[in-house]
């Protein structure tokens, strides 16, 4: 379906749905989603993608969707930069837009898997900056 058709369907969602997460690498025409206003929430992408991974790449989307919020996927940021400097840069730039956080670990295939202890420790300083927004666990909890 076209971006305009998809945007139209998403706009029909009840107003109770206040965040509609969009992947900047897959919305070919961001302007088509302008009608979603602040309900549009742009998620940062993982290293496999060609757009939406860094501040500079996301700024292009926000230039077209100035009311859109931000969703930090910490595992995606880690895939781009295991030191997590990129995650901190994303928060530095987009903290006022932050609507929620996606949390998981990534398999070698980049699939979301349960959060590992190592990633929990590594992600801690980033997550400490995100205490005032909902956190979405994108994978089942690991077996205890």
C-alpha positions, -999 to 999 in steps of 0.1 A, spaced: 0 0 0 11 35 -6 25 57 22 -5 80 18 -30 50 22 -11 37 52 -10 71 68 -47 75 63 -54 41 80 -31 50 109 -48 83 113 -81 65 118 -68 47 149 -87 59 180 -70 89 197 -64 66 227 -35 53 205 -11 83 211 21 67 198 25 52 163 60 39 159 74 44 124 107 31 111 124 59 92 141 35 68 107 21 56 86 53 53 96 62 18 78 96 19 79 109 55 57 139 44 28 114 39 28 109 76 26 145 86 -11 142 94 -2 120 124 13 150 141 27 141 175 13 106 173 41 97 149 71 84 168 103 77 149 124 47 161 162 46 156 173 17 134 199 -10 137 232 -13 118 217 -34 90 196 -5 78 207 24 56 189 52 74 176 63 108 207 51 128 223 83 139 213 119 149 222 132 114 201 106 96 171 111 119 173 149 117 163 146 80 131 128 91 123 153 118 128 182 94 98 168 75 79 156 106 86 183 132 59 172 156 70 136 157 83 119 189 113 97 193 115 60 203 150 49 215 157 12 207 188 7 228 197 -26 212 195 -9 177 219 18 190 242 -8 204 243 -26 170 255 7 154 280 15 182 287 -11 210 303 17 230 267 33 231 280 67 223 254 68 195 227 61 221 238 90 242 240 113 211 205 103 202 193 112 237 213 144 237 196 154 204 161 140 209 154 137 246 126 163 245 109 141 218 114 108 238 81 89 241 93 54 250 122 30 249 125 -5 233 146 -29 253 161 -63 243 193 -79 233 200 -88 197 209 -122 182 236 -124 156 208 -123 130 197 -89 146 165 -105 159 153 -93 193 160 -118 220 157 -117 258 179 -91 275 212 -106 286 229 -98 319 258 -83 299 235 -60 279 216 -51 310 248 -38 326 260 -21 293 226 -4 287 223 8 323 237 43 318 216 49 288 184 36 304 191 58 335 184 88 312 151 73 302 133 69 335 103 92 327 90 73 297 75 38 292 99 9 285 87 -18 260 104 -52 264 107 -64 228 115 -100 236 103 -125 262 120 -124 296 150 -147 298 146 -179 318 157 -175 354 
